[in-house]
Amino acid sequence: MPVLRPSGSDFTSFVKAAAQYVPAGAAAKASKSGGVSVALPGLGAVVRTSQVGALTSPTTSAVIINGITPSASGGGPVGFTFSSYSGTYSTTTVLGVAYTRLLTSGTIVLPTTQNVTYFAVGGGGGGGMYFGGGGGAGGLQQGTMSIAAGTYVVTIGNGGAGGSANVGANGSNTTFGALITALGGGGGGGPSTGAANGGCGGGAGAGGSGVVGTGSQGYNGGSNLRPGYDPYGGGGGGIAGPGQTAVEAAATTTGGLGLTYAGIQYGGGGGGSGGVTGSPNLGQYGGGNGGGVNNAPPGATAGTPNTGGGGGGNHFNNFPGGAGGSGIIVLSVAP
């Protein structure tokens, strides 16, 4: 919505002119002392102007679409600004900082050049099947950059499918034009195939070579101390820690640690298969749980959508591993 640029002293003309800028379904009210307040549906925010007067022409007003909170003088924190986005996104404010989360792929149009802080995670890898390792989390890319005005294609990485015959599939990359690339996580290993490399590496399966997946934007998956013997899979690597090594009769084989960013957990590895009957092999920070011995409930689970978490490895060959969680891009105005 255009930012309101009041001038003059004609209160009535200001109120009437302001109505054309109010989104459908929004409630607007005005007073000489408090200015104009616009309640924006779905954003839980109120935008206020501190002055009362006639609006300048819409052609001379600055057009700014805020992905988080359209801000006028006296309003909430200014978020990452864009004119349109064809994908799905959500917005929030945490500790006074406005964040925009891009949840599905689409095309985004930026009206102005802006300095942004970004946090991007690729899609998580799928868990392996049959004594399978946990899937690795999607890789992490974060930092600050200047993004020029223009149109950009955004791809939110899909999670890899859980292994239905052996190793889990890798997750796909998350990208923002050519500026940001967060790699998909590596699939968890199976009985005859080693784990895959990726943003974070997949955990080794119990059989075969016990090869651990290597993480290039995160940590490696967990190994198996005695590949080909112990029916336990290693945990998938996370963006903040490696997957746990599978140990005979271990109570759990846990996925690697992720991070909490803007109040949400991201990038945990999937839990490996096996462990004590009935004990969950926990994924963390969005990673799925690995299936216990004899596929004790709840079995292997998928990574949480939009966290880049790896899928859990499964214990028996008639149940696939968990799928990886899809990735995400989180954007805010750089301090």
N, C-alpha and C positions, 0 to 999 in steps of 0.2 A: 504494500500500500504506500502511496506517496506520503512523505513526511509533511506534516502541516506546518506551514510557514506563515503565521499570523502577522498582520500589519494593520495599522489604523485603529479606529475605535468603534466601528459599527458592529456591535455584539450580535445583532440579529442576522446580518449577512454572513458573519462567521459561522454561526450555528447552522444556517441553511446550507452554506457551501460545504461544511464539514460532512454533511450527510452523504454526499456522493462518494466519500472516501471510506465509509464504514462498510466492512464486508457483510455479505448477506448473512442474516442470523445473528449479527452482533447487536448489542444494546448500547445506545449512546445517550449521554445526558450532558448538560452544560450549566455552568454558573459563572457569574462574573468573578467570583473570588477563586474558584477552583479550576477554571479552564474547562476543557473538554475531556471527558473520560470515555474510553471505548473499551468495553469488555470483549475480548476476542475468544470465540468458542474454541475449546480444545487446547488452548494455551494456558489457561489459568492465570492470565496476566492482565493488568490494566495499564493502558497508555494514557498519559496526561500531558496536556500542553499547559505551560505556565502563563501564557498570555492570552488575552481575549482581543479579537479584532477581526478585520476582514482578511480573507485569504488572498494571497497573491494568485495569479493565474496558474492553473495546473501545468501549463507548458513551461513555467519558470520555476515551479517547485521541484526540489530534488526527489527523484523517484528511487526509493530504496525498499526492497522487499527483504524483510528479515526472516531468516529461517527459524529464528527462535522467538524474538520479541520485537515487533516493530516499535522503534523507539523515537519518541519526540522529546522535547525538553522536559525533564522531570520524570521520564519513563523508566522502565526497567533496563537491565544490562543489554547492550547491543550485541547481537549474535552475528555469526557468519551470514553474509547477505547474498541472496540469489533471487533472480527474477522468476525462474521456474525450474522445476525438477520433475521429470516424467516417472521416476521411481517412487518408492515409498520411503518416507523419512519420519523421524520423530524429533521432538525438541524438549529440552529440559534446562533448568537452571540449578546448579549445584554450587553452594558457597559463593554466590554472587557472580558466577561465571555462566554464560549462556552457551549451551552445546547443541549442535545439530548432528543427529545420527542418521547416516544414509544406510538404509536397511535392505533395499533391493536395487538392482541395476537400473540405470536410466541415463538420460542426458540432462545436464545441468547448465544453466545460463547464468553467468556472473556479470552484473551490470557495471561493476567497478573493480579496479585492482585493489587487493587487500592482503594484509599480512595475517596468516592463519597458523594456528597450532593444530596439527593433525595426529591422529592415532588410528592406524589401519591394521586390520588383522585378516589374513587369508582364510579360506575355508579349511576346516579341520579334516584330517585324514580318517578313513574308515578303519574300524577295528578288524583284526584278522579272525579267521574262523578255525575251529578245531585246535585247541590249545593256543589260541591266537594272542598276539600282542596287541596292546592298545594303540589306537591311531594317534599320530602326532598332531598337536595344535597347528593352526595356521601361523605363518610367520608374522612378526610384528615389525612395522615401520612407524616411527614417530619422530616428530621434530617440528620446526617452524620454517615457513617459507612464504614468499610473496607469490600470489597467484594472480595473473593478469586477467583483466576483463575478457570474456569470451565464452565459447561453448565447449564443454568437455563431456566426453563419454565416461561414465562411471560403471565399473563392473564390480559387483559384490560376489566374491568367490563362493561357489557351492561347496558343501561338504562332500567328501568322498563316500561312495557306497561301502557298506560293510561287506567284508569278504563272504562270498557265498560258496566258494570252492577252496579258497586258500587265503592269500594276502588281501588286505583291504585296499581300496582304491585311494589314490591321493586326492586331497582337496584341490580346488582350482584357485587361481590367483585373484586377489582383490586389487583393482587399479583405479586411479584417478587420472584420466588422460595418459600422458607419458610421464607424469610428474611423480606418481606414487605407485609402487608395486610391492604388495605383501604376498609372499608365496604361499601356496596351499601346503597343508601339512602332509607328511608321509604316512602311507598306509601301514597298519600293523602287520607283522609277519605271521605266517602260517606254518604248517608242519613240514613243508618242503621248499618254502620260499622265504628268503630273508625279508626283513622289514625294509620299507622304502625311505629314501631321503626326501626332505622337503623343507618347508619353513621351519618346522620342528620335526624331528625324526620319529618314525614309528617304533613301537616296542617289538623286541624279538619274540618270535613264536617258540614253542617248546621243541619243535622238531627241526629237521634240516640243519642248516649251518648256524642257526641262532644269530644271524647277522642283525645288528642294530642299525636303525635308520639315523642318519646324521642330519642335524638341523643347521641350516645356513642363516636363519634369522631368529634363532631360538636355541633350544637345547636338544640333545640326542635322546632317543628312546632308551628304555631300560633293557638290559641284557638278560640272558638266562644262564645261570651258572653251569648247568650241565645240559646243553642242548641235546635233544634226541632222547633224553631220559626223563627229566622232570616235566610233568604235564602242566606247566604253568607258563604264562606269557608275561613278558615285561611290560611295564607301563609306557604309554606314549610320552614323548617329550613335550614340555610346556614352554611358554615364552619366558618363564622366570625360573625354570629348574628342570633337571632331567627326570625321565621316568624311572620308577623304582625297579631295581633288579629283581627278577623272579628267583625265589629261594624255596627249596623243597620244604613243604609243610608251613610255608609262611601264612600268616593270618590274612594278609592282603597284599596285593601288588598294585600300587597306587600310581596314577598318572602324575606327570610333572606339574609343578606349580604354574599358575598364571598370575595376572595382575588385576588389581581393582583400579578402574579409571572412571572418573566422573560418576562414582557410586555404583558401578556395575562391574562384575567379574568377567574377565576375558582370558582366552588363550591357555586353558588347562589341557593336559594330555588325558587320553582315555585310559581307564584302568585295564590291566592285563587280565587274562583268564586264569582260572584255578583258584587256589587258596583253600582255606578251611571251608567245609560245607556250610552253607548258610551265611557265610560272611561276605559282604559286598566288597568288591575290588574297586575302590572308589576312583572315579574321575574327579577332577577338581577344576574350579574356575570355568565351568561350562563343559568340561570333558565328561563323556559318558562312563557309566560303571561297567566293569568287566563282568562276565558271567562266572559264577562260582562253580565248584566241582559238581558234576552231574547236573549242570545247569540250574543250580539252586536259584530260586527266585531272588531278585527280580530278573536275573539274566542280564545279558549285555544290553546296554541302552545307548541311544544316540547322543551325540553332543548337542548342547543347547543352541538353537538357532541364533544367529547374529552374535555369537561369542567366539567363533573359530575353534571351539573345543573339539578334541579328537573323540572318535567313537570308541566304545569299549570292546575289548577282545572277547570272543566267546569260547566256551570250553568244548562243546561237542560239534561234530561235523554236520548235524542236521539242523543247526541253528546258525544263521549268519551273524557276523559281528555287527556292532552298532555303527550307524552312519555318522560321519563328522558333522559338526554344526557349521552353518554358513558364516561368512565373514562379515565385516562391518568397516565403515569409515566414520570417525567422530571428528567434527571440526568445530573450532571456536576461534574467536578473534585473538590474535597474539597479544600478550601484554606489552 
